[in-house]
Amino acid sequence: MEFKVGQDVVYPKYGLGKVLEIKYKKLPRGRTKGVLIRFPAMHMTVWVPEERLKNTKIRKPVSRYMAKKIYDILKKRARFRLGTKAKERAQFYKNKVLSGDPVDLAETVRDLVRLSIKKSLNVREAEIANTALRTLVRELALATGKTVDAVREDLDEILYR
């Protein structure tokens, strides 16, 4: 993926960010090109070396078309993994979020929010659900042109029905 200054990107680990600059840094093994990304929701800035960009699964935010598909996924029936231990379930959903796939992100939000209605989530599951929901809301707001609050209300209506 080619990066441009000002471009919005999604980093699975941190959420929605904006490319601030593309710059070289002097490291012990020589100069390395990288991308400086600001994540407003996390109040942090990260410099990612060019050789790591492929492994981090950084991607462009979803399109308007994909946003519609994500809303459809959220409306579908949740698939709980109740037969597994909470620790295994949390690891499963964490891997889905870190995969970088927007469909997996939407499924994680749907499943964990609906599971939280049935029973209380453990700390790791709640953290994963909150992070995934925050990323999904900001990404859908960007794709649809709505405000973050409006998208959050839409998702609450869908998920807590």
C-alpha positions as CSV (number, residue, x, y, z in Angstrom):
1,M,0.0,0.0,0.0
2,E,1.3,3.4,-1.0
3,F,0.9,6.1,1.7
4,K,0.2,9.8,1.2
5,V,0.4,12.6,3.8
6,G,-3.1,13.3,5.2
7,Q,-4.4,9.8,4.2
8,D,-6.7,8.0,6.7
9,V,-5.6,4.5,7.6
10,V,-6.7,1.7,9.9
11,Y,-4.1,0.0,12.0
12,P,-5.8,-3.1,13.6
13,K,-3.9,-2.6,16.9
14,Y,-4.7,1.1,17.4
15,G,-7.7,1.9,15.2
16,L,-8.3,4.8,12.8
17,G,-5.3,7.1,12.2
18,K,-4.0,9.7,9.8
19,V,-0.7,9.8,8.1
20,L,1.2,12.8,9.3
21,E,4.4,12.4,7.3
22,I,6.7,10.0,5.5
23,K,10.2,10.5,6.7
24,Y,13.6,8.8,7.2
25,K,15.0,8.0,10.6
26,K,18.6,7.3,11.5
27,L,18.8,3.9,13.1
28,P,21.9,1.9,14.2
29,R,21.7,-0.1,10.9
30,G,21.4,3.0,8.8
31,R,18.6,5.3,7.6
32,T,15.2,3.8,7.3
33,K,12.1,5.2,5.6
34,G,8.9,5.0,7.6
35,V,5.4,6.5,8.1
36,L,4.4,8.7,11.0
37,I,0.7,8.0,11.9
38,R,-1.4,9.9,14.5
39,F,-4.1,8.0,16.3
40,P,-6.4,10.7,17.9
41,A,-8.6,8.2,19.8
42,M,-5.5,6.7,21.5
43,H,-3.7,10.1,22.0
44,M,-0.6,8.8,20.4
45,T,1.7,9.0,17.3
46,V,3.5,6.0,15.9
47,W,6.4,5.8,13.4
48,V,6.2,2.5,11.5
49,P,9.3,1.5,9.4
50,E,8.6,0.7,5.8
51,E,9.7,-3.0,6.1
52,R,7.1,-3.5,8.9
53,L,4.2,-1.9,7.1
54,K,3.2,-5.2,5.4
55,N,3.3,-7.2,8.7
56,T,1.1,-4.6,10.6
57,K,-1.9,-5.1,8.2
58,I,-2.4,-1.4,7.9
59,R,-5.3,-0.8,5.4
60,K,-7.4,1.9,4.0
61,P,-10.7,2.6,5.8
62,V,-13.8,0.9,4.5
63,S,-15.7,2.4,1.5
64,R,-19.4,3.4,1.5
65,Y,-20.2,0.1,-0.2
66,M,-18.3,-1.9,2.4
67,A,-20.0,0.1,5.2
68,K,-23.4,-1.1,3.9
69,K,-22.1,-4.7,4.1
70,I,-20.8,-4.1,7.6
71,Y,-24.3,-2.9,8.7
72,D,-25.8,-6.1,7.2
73,I,-23.3,-8.2,9.2
74,L,-24.2,-6.4,12.4
75,K,-27.9,-7.1,11.8
76,K,-27.3,-10.9,11.5
77,R,-27.6,-13.3,14.3
78,A,-24.6,-13.5,16.7
79,R,-22.5,-16.6,16.9
80,F,-21.4,-17.1,20.4
81,R,-18.5,-19.3,21.5
82,L,-20.1,-20.2,24.8
83,G,-18.6,-23.8,24.9
84,T,-15.1,-22.3,25.3
85,K,-13.5,-20.7,28.3
86,A,-13.5,-17.0,28.5
87,K,-9.7,-16.8,28.0
88,E,-9.9,-18.8,24.8
89,R,-12.9,-16.8,23.6
90,A,-11.0,-13.5,24.3
91,Q,-7.9,-14.8,22.3
92,F,-10.2,-15.9,19.4
93,Y,-11.8,-12.4,19.2
94,K,-8.4,-10.6,19.7
95,N,-7.0,-12.5,16.7
96,K,-10.0,-11.6,14.6
97,V,-9.6,-7.9,15.4
98,L,-5.8,-8.0,14.7
99,S,-6.4,-9.8,11.4
100,G,-7.2,-6.3,10.0
101,D,-10.3,-7.6,8.1
102,P,-13.3,-5.2,8.5
103,V,-15.7,-8.1,8.3
104,D,-14.0,-9.9,11.2
105,L,-14.1,-6.6,13.1
106,A,-17.8,-6.2,12.6
107,E,-18.4,-9.9,13.6
108,T,-16.4,-9.4,16.8
109,V,-18.4,-6.3,17.7
110,R,-21.7,-8.0,17.0
111,D,-20.9,-11.2,18.9
112,L,-19.3,-9.6,22.0
113,V,-22.0,-6.9,22.4
114,R,-24.8,-9.4,22.1
115,L,-22.9,-11.7,24.5
116,S,-22.6,-8.9,27.0
117,I,-26.5,-8.7,27.0
118,K,-26.7,-12.4,28.0
119,K,-23.9,-12.4,30.6
120,S,-21.1,-10.1,31.8
121,L,-17.9,-10.2,29.8
122,N,-14.6,-10.7,31.5
123,V,-12.1,-7.8,31.5
124,R,-10.2,-8.9,28.3
125,E,-13.4,-9.5,26.4
126,A,-14.8,-6.1,27.4
127,E,-11.6,-4.4,26.4
128,I,-11.6,-6.1,23.0
129,A,-15.3,-5.2,22.5
130,N,-14.7,-1.6,23.4
131,T,-11.6,-1.2,21.2
132,A,-13.3,-3.0,18.2
133,L,-16.5,-0.9,18.6
134,R,-14.5,2.4,18.8
135,T,-12.6,1.5,15.6
136,L,-15.7,0.4,13.8
137,V,-17.7,3.5,14.8
138,R,-15.0,5.9,13.6
139,E,-14.4,4.0,10.4
140,L,-18.2,3.9,9.6
141,A,-18.4,7.6,10.4
142,L,-15.7,8.3,7.9
143,A,-17.2,6.1,5.2
144,T,-20.8,7.3,5.6
145,G,-20.1,11.0,6.3
146,K,-22.1,10.9,9.5
147,T,-20.8,12.1,12.9
148,V,-19.3,9.6,15.3
149,D,-22.3,10.1,17.7
150,A,-24.8,9.4,14.9
151,V,-23.1,6.2,13.9
152,R,-22.8,5.1,17.5
153,E,-26.6,5.6,18.0
154,D,-27.2,3.6,14.8
155,L,-25.0,0.8,16.0
156,D,-26.7,0.8,19.5
157,E,-30.1,0.5,17.8
158,I,-28.9,-2.5,15.7
159,L,-26.9,-4.3,18.4
160,Y,-29.2,-3.8,21.4
161,R,-32.5,-4.7,19.7
